[in-house]
């Protein structure tokens, strides 16, 4: 049975993620604490990896039980802040780094997903990450994982197994992961962020072209090819109904296709 083996959340959008053993479903269909916060400038425009590669230089660690984030730049002294009571301090630290004023916004219902129509967790298989990493000499699966920033990871299944979790007819594919019902919507479109090393921000020459050509060549014949207007897509976007709010996804949960 496909099993949930990695569960990653990103408490501040575009900063480092953390591995957790379980995550509760929010009323908006997102995972609790995933993209709970985002960085915006004074005009409300999001400050993320699509906007600036400078964000890759920021290291962040989280203690969610204590609601603490620790931020640092390269070898500078780490500084810790409370995510609720120290938000002005976080904003000040980030403003000093970026060189312009920013704020930290919070959303406890849906977070700040890239795909507003499919705000559920993104899903991929370990074998797919490994296959994609092999397209780039010297790249590890962990480096590809940090580039794609997917929430849910399945194993043991073959590469591209998850492509069956959306349909050519564009109707959602219902599946169960543990006690949670999800809907697979479409293959996840990628942006400029995966083209860069997640730690240094250094761009990999020709990353998007290589990725797209290899993905097109290796995608299984049975996959819903019509859902690919281009092949710079990987992983599955999902949607979770409000009725699932309060349920929990856990490491070790098995996946079965179809409603319970």
Helices and strands as residue ranges (DSSP letters): E 3-9, E 18-19, E 22-24, E 37-41, G 53-57, E 58-63, E 68-73, E 79-82, H 87-98, E 102-106, E 123-125, H 126-133, H 141-148, E 152-155, G 161-165, E 173-177, E 180-189, G 193-195, H 207-218, G 225-227, E 233-239, G 242-244, E 248-250, E 255-257
